[in-house]
Amino acid sequence: MKVQFGPPAPLTSDSPRYCPPRGLAVPGPPHYASRIAADVETPQVQVLAVAAHELGHQVASVRFAGRPADGLLNEGVATLWAQEYVIAWLGWPSLDEAVRTFVIEGTYIPFDQRGDLVPWAGLTADECWARRDTLYGQYGSFVGFLSQEYGMEAVGRLWASMPPPPGPPLGPPSPDYEGVYGKSLEALEREWLGRLGTQDE
């Protein structure tokens, strides 16, 4: 796998509508590549976490061969597999504890309000990254719940259930939670939060 380093991108009015990336994975043969946005001032703990996260995307592309997943599943798998480095970087005791804190502090983002990527408009770079960190922490904890409760094989079936763009009948594609788990994403979200003790299941 090829890893490239480059300076972090600034967040300006000319930026696209997404947060500036800290890293980017280009999975799939013939060349698996990742780009890490870092410079001499970037903390090593951040570089390690971002590199581990992007490696998670590469591993997922091999293990779950097929079309890319949506943001929740794609980023959730990568965050879960890189969790040791992610929690060290962000100062979280664990992904699950981070979600409990989000709920207590009122920063938890319900999945039906998430958007797959975070629009930058109206946010500073730090605010945009903080919101994305919250989402990725939630995604990683949720995928961890799915793998523990139902098995990673089911997560693989969920990944394989992704319809081709633009998704049925309109809007972005989404995995078939009902077909794989017999429950909607909303029901699984409630079950996961119930397991974390943040709400009744």
N, C-alpha and C positions, 0 to 999 in steps of 0.2 A: 504494500500500500504506500502510495506517495503522499507525504505530508508537506504542505507549503505554509510558510508564515508570511504575514503581511501586516501593515499597520492597521489599527482599528479605524473603521469608517466613521466620520462625523455624522451627527444627525442635524440636517439642515432642511430648510423649506423646499430644497430641490430633491430631497431624498424620496425614495419610493415610500409607499404607505406602510411599510413594515419597519420594525426596529432594526437598527444596524446589526448585522450578524456578528457574533463573537467567533463563530466557526461555521463551516459549511462542508457537508459531505456530498461527494459525487459517487454514489455506489454503483456497482455493476462492472462487469468486464467490458473491455480488456484492461482498463486501468482503474483501480480503486483509489480514489484521491480524497484528501481532506485538506481544508484550508483553515488555519487558526489565525484569527485577527488578534495580534499581540505585538507589543514592542518592548523595549528594554524596561519600561515602567510597569508593564503588566505583571502582577504577582504570579509566582510560579504555581501557587495553588489553583489559580484561575486557569492557567494554561493546561495544567494536568486534567482539571475537570472538563474543560471544553474538548480536549483531545480524547478523553475517555468517552464523552458523550458522542462525538463524531464517529469514533470507532464502533460504538453501539449501533449507529445507523448502518455501518458497513457490515457488521455481523448479522444484523437483522435482514439485510438485503440478500445474504447468503442463506440464512436459516429459513426465511419465509419467502423463498423465491417467488416472484410475481410482481404485480403492480404495487406501487407505493401505497401506504395506508394514509388515512387522514391525519390531521395534526395531532389529535388526542392519542391515537394508537401509536403513530410513528414516533412522536416525541416522548410518549410515555415509556415505550420499550427502551429507547436510548437512555432516558434518565434513570430508569430502574437499573439497567445494567451498569451504569456509571455511578450509582448512588454513593459508593464509598468516597469518591472524589468530589461529587457534587455537594454532599452534606459537609465535607471538610471545608470546601470553599465558601459556602454560604452560611456556615455556622449553625446548621440545623442538627439537632440530636439524631434525627432520622427523617425520612420522607413522611412517615405517618405523623410524627410529632409536629412537623412543619404544618401539615394540614390542620391538625387540632388547633395550632396557634392561629392560623388564618381564620378559622371559624370564630374563635374567641375574640380576635381583634377586629372582626368584621371585614376582612380583606378577601375572604373566600369568594371565588368566582363560580357560580353555578354553571354546569356544563352547557345549559341551553343559552347562556349569555356569553360564552367564551370567545367565539370567533376562532378560527384555526390558527391565525397569526394575529399579532397585536398591531393595530394601526397606530402610527406615531403621532397623528394630528392632535395637537393640544397638549402633548406630553413632552417633558424634557427627556433626554436620552436616559438619565438615571431612572425616571419614572417609568419609561417604556420598558427598560430592562427589568425593573422590579416587578412590574405586572407580568412580564413573560416568565420570570423566575417563579412567580406564584403559580402560574398555569402549569409550567413544566413539573414543578413539585407535586401538584395535584395529579397530573397525568401519570407520573411515575408511581405514586402511591396507589392510584386506582389500578394500573396494570399489575402492580404487585399483588393487590387484592384478588384480581381475576386469576392470576397464575397460582396463588395459594389456595384459593377456594375451588377453582374449576380446572386447574392444570394449564401448563404452558402449551400443551397440544391444542387445547381449545383456543388459546390466544392465536396460535398459528392458523386455525380454521377461520377465526374472525378476520385475520389479515387477508386470507385468501378470498374472503367473501366480498372484498371491495369491488363495487361496480366500476365500469369505466367512466371517465368524465363525460358529461357534466353531472351525472348522477340522476337517479329516478325521482320524480319525473322532471324536477327542476332543482337548481341549486347544487352545492358541492356534494360529491359522493360521500357515503357513510357506510361503515361496515354493517353487516346484518346481525345485530345483537340478538334480535328475536329468533332468528334461524339457528344461531349457535348456542345461545343460553336459554332460549325460551322466555326471555325477559327484555324489556326495552332498556335503552341506555339510562333513562330516568329512573327506572326501577332498580337497576344495578347501582346507580349513583347513591340512591337512598340506602340500599343494603350495605354498600361500602362505608358510608358515613355512619351508619348504625354500628358497624363492626368497630369503627374508631371511637365510638361512644359520644359522637357529636350530635346525634339526633336519633329518634326512634326509627326503627326499620319499617 
